[in-house]
């Protein structure tokens, strides 16, 4: 049995961890592919700041106004797997605004009770990457066995983190192995959400990691349309088009099999010098 086991929680939250709605879109695709039941939902009064994440109103089928509060919950598949591939549980919702340690502990306690064997967090971040190239996925794990089994990286990042890192830390401390998949989202299309190409890339990598096939043909069509819409916008904006060409050259240099470390460093330095020449201002 794989070190991540047969019952894996896939984690994604709206907010800081979810550029282009790429990660939350991946969980929504998983929910659409299988029937799920809610296992546990947090009390929103404990974890959400309503001035930051406000409740909303909507009309029900009878025309009555209802209040919808920010939420986060753990979902399990209605039907158990056949044992040949892992089953996905889903932890998703809005990133909490406070008491993160209590929030993570609450869900890890449920995970231990229900014999969860692994956790995979999904995130998406804005990056200096072109939309015309495959979406880069950084796959890492703090767990040595997971890294060795799946050929993952060990993240050396130091700095501010989101709720995904907190849940990962609490899971590992409780003895539940974890892995993390982060997609790089072109920053100049931050408002072009959702980003189906990002969601598709995360699901592709998740299948590689776990062996679980996820229905996603519709995302391939949506991803092509998303890319074409950005191409059309760039065609009417020469500054944007030139900036994308710069990003493409840098990405191609990094991806080139014959590129030496010096060549990569020189190309990256040239790219950095050009960033202040106009188009780069788009990301600020």
C-alpha positions in Angstrom: 0.0 0.0 0.0 1.2 3.5 -0.9 2.4 5.6 2.1 -0.5 8.0 1.6 -2.8 5.0 2.1 -6.3 4.3 0.9 -8.3 7.2 2.4 -6.9 10.6 1.4 -8.2 14.0 2.3 -7.9 16.5 -0.5 -7.7 20.0 0.9 -8.3 23.3 -0.8 -9.7 26.6 0.5 -11.0 29.8 -1.1 -8.8 32.9 -0.4 -5.1 33.5 -0.1 -4.2 29.9 -1.2 -6.4 30.0 -4.3 -5.2 32.2 -7.1 -7.4 32.1 -10.1 -9.7 29.8 -8.1 -7.5 27.0 -9.4 -7.4 24.9 -6.2 -11.0 25.3 -5.2 -12.0 24.5 -8.8 -10.2 21.2 -8.5 -12.1 20.3 -5.4 -15.3 21.3 -7.1 -14.5 19.0 -10.0 -13.9 16.2 -7.5 -17.3 16.9 -5.8 -19.0 16.9 -9.2 -17.6 13.5 -10.1 -18.8 11.6 -7.0 -21.6 11.9 -4.6 -20.4 13.2 -1.2 -21.9 13.5 2.3 -20.9 16.1 4.8 -19.0 14.6 7.8 -18.3 17.7 9.8 -18.8 21.4 9.5 -17.2 24.1 11.7 -19.1 26.7 13.7 -18.6 29.9 11.6 -18.8 32.1 14.7 -15.5 30.6 15.9 -13.3 31.0 12.8 -14.6 33.7 10.4 -14.5 37.5 10.5 -17.7 38.6 8.9 -16.3 42.0 8.0 -13.7 40.2 5.9 -15.9 37.2 4.7 -19.4 38.5 4.8 -22.5 36.2 5.0 -24.8 36.5 1.9 -28.5 36.3 1.2 -30.3 34.3 -1.3 -33.8 33.3 -2.2 -34.9 29.7 -1.7 -37.3 27.8 -4.0 -40.3 29.2 -2.2 -39.1 32.7 -2.5 -38.0 33.1 1.1 -34.8 35.0 1.9 -32.1 32.9 3.5 -28.8 33.8 5.1 -25.7 31.8 3.9 -22.8 31.9 6.3 -19.1 31.3 5.5 -18.3 27.6 5.9 -15.7 24.9 5.9 -16.4 21.2 6.0 -15.1 17.7 5.6 -16.9 15.5 3.0 -16.7 11.8 2.4 -17.7 9.8 -0.7 -21.1 8.3 -0.4 -19.8 5.0 -1.8 -16.6 3.4 -0.6 -13.9 2.6 -3.1 -13.1 -0.9 -4.4 -9.8 -1.0 -2.6 -7.7 -0.9 -5.8 -7.3 2.9 -5.7 -7.6 5.4 -2.8 -10.8 7.2 -2.1 -10.8 10.9 -1.8 -12.4 12.8 1.1 -12.6 16.6 0.7 -11.8 19.4 3.1 -12.9 22.7 1.7 -14.5 26.0 2.3 -13.4 29.5 3.1 -9.9 30.1 4.7 -10.6 30.9 8.4 -9.7 34.4 9.7 -8.7 33.4 13.2 -7.8 30.6 15.7 -6.1 28.6 13.0 -4.6 26.1 15.5 -8.0 25.2 16.8 -9.4 25.0 13.3 -6.7 22.6 12.2 -6.9 20.5 15.4 -10.7 20.2 14.9 -10.3 18.6 11.5 -7.3 16.5 12.4 -9.3 15.0 15.3 -12.1 14.1 12.8 -9.5 12.6 10.4 -8.0 10.4 13.1 -11.4 9.3 14.2 -12.3 8.3 10.6 -9.0 6.6 9.9 -7.7 9.0 7.3 -4.4 7.7 6.0 -3.1 10.7 4.0 -3.6 14.4 3.2 -2.9 16.2 -0.1 -3.2 20.0 0.0 -3.9 21.9 -3.2 -2.9 25.6 -3.7 -2.4 28.1 -6.5 -0.2 31.2 -6.4 0.3 34.2 -8.7 3.7 33.8 -10.5 5.7 35.3 -13.4 4.8 32.6 -15.9 3.2 32.7 -19.4 -0.4 31.4 -19.9 0.7 29.8 -23.2 2.9 27.1 -21.6 1.9 24.1 -19.4 1.0 25.2 -15.9 3.9 24.4 -13.5 3.0 22.4 -10.4 5.4 22.3 -7.5 4.9 19.0 -5.7 6.5 18.7 -2.3 6.2 16.9 1.1 7.7 17.3 4.5 7.5 13.6 4.9 10.6 11.7 3.8 8.8 8.5 2.9 6.3 10.4 0.7 9.2 12.2 -1.0 11.1 9.0 -1.7 8.0 7.1 -2.9 6.8 9.7 -5.3 9.9 11.7 -6.2 8.7 14.9 -4.6 10.6 17.9 -3.5 11.2 19.2 0.0 10.1 22.8 0.2 12.7 25.2 1.5 10.3 28.1 1.6 10.4 30.5 4.6 7.8 33.2 5.1 4.1 33.8 5.6 1.9 30.8 5.0 -1.8 30.1 4.6 -4.1 27.6 6.3 -2.9 24.8 4.0 0.6 24.8 5.7 -1.0 24.8 9.1 -3.2 21.8 8.3 -0.2 20.0 6.8 1.9 20.7 10.0 -0.9 19.4 12.3 -1.5 16.3 10.1 2.2 15.4 10.1 2.4 15.9 13.9 -0.5 13.5 14.3 1.2 10.9 12.1 -0.8 11.4 8.9 1.6 11.7 5.9 1.0 14.7 3.6 1.9 16.0 0.2 1.3 19.5 -1.3 0.6 20.5 -4.9 0.9 24.2 -5.8 0.1 25.6 -9.2 1.7 28.7 -10.7 -0.9 31.1 -12.1 0.0 33.8 -14.6 -0.3 37.0 -12.5 -1.3 39.2 -15.4 -4.6 37.2 -15.8 -5.4 37.3 -12.1 -8.9 38.6 -12.8 -9.6 36.0 -15.5 -11.2 33.6 -13.0 -12.0 30.9 -12.8 -8.8 29.5 -14.4 -9.7 26.0 -15.8 -6.2 25.4 -17.2 -4.8 25.7 -13.6 -7.5 23.4 -12.2 -6.8 20.9 -15.0 -3.1 20.9 -14.2 -3.7 20.3 -10.5 -6.0 17.3 -11.3 -3.5 15.9 -13.8 -0.8 16.0 -11.1 -3.1 14.6 -8.4 -3.8 11.6 -10.6 -0.1 11.0 -11.1 0.4 11.2 -7.4 -2.5 9.0 -6.3 -3.5 6.9 -9.3 -7.1 8.0 -9.0 -8.7 8.9 -12.3 -10.8 12.0 -12.2 -13.3 12.9 -14.9 -12.1 16.2 -16.4 -12.7 16.2 -20.1 -14.9 19.3 -19.8 -11.9 21.1 -18.3 -9.8 20.5 -21.3 -12.4 22.4 -23.5 -12.7 25.2 -20.9 -8.9 25.5 -20.6 -8.5 25.9 -24.3 -11.2 28.6 -24.4 -9.6 30.4 -21.4 -6.2 30.4 -23.1 -7.8 31.6 -26.4 -9.5 34.5 -24.6 -6.2 35.7 -23.1 -4.5 35.4 -26.5 -7.3 37.6 -27.9 -6.7 40.2 -25.2 -2.9 40.2 -25.8 -3.4 40.6 -29.6 -5.0 44.0 -28.8 -2.2 45.1 -26.4 1.3 45.1 -27.7 2.8 45.8 -24.3 1.1 42.8 -22.9 2.1 40.7 -25.9 5.7 41.6 -25.5 5.7 40.9 -21.8 4.2 37.4 -22.5 6.9 36.8 -25.1 9.5 37.6 -22.4 8.0 35.2 -20.0 7.9 32.5 -22.7 11.6 33.0 -23.5 12.4 32.7 -19.8 10.2 29.6 -19.4 11.7 27.9 -22.5 15.2 28.5 -21.2 14.4 26.9 -17.9 12.7 23.9 -19.6 15.4 23.4 -22.2 17.3 20.1 -21.6 20.6 21.5 -22.8 20.4 24.6 -20.6 23.3 25.0 -18.2 23.0 26.5 -14.8 24.9 29.6 -16.0 22.6 30.0 -19.0 19.5 29.8 -16.8 21.0 32.3 -14.4 21.9 34.8 -17.2 18.5 34.5 -18.8 16.8 35.1 -15.5 18.9 38.2 -14.8 18.0 39.6 -18.2 14.4 39.0 -17.5 14.6 40.7 -14.1 16.3 43.8 -15.7 13.4 44.1 -18.2 10.7 43.8 -15.6 10.6 47.5 -14.9 10.3 48.5 -18.5 6.5 48.9 -18.5 4.6 45.6 -18.9 5.9 44.3 -15.6 4.0 47.0 -13.8 0.9 45.0 -14.5 1.6 42.7 -11.6 1.7 45.4 -8.9 
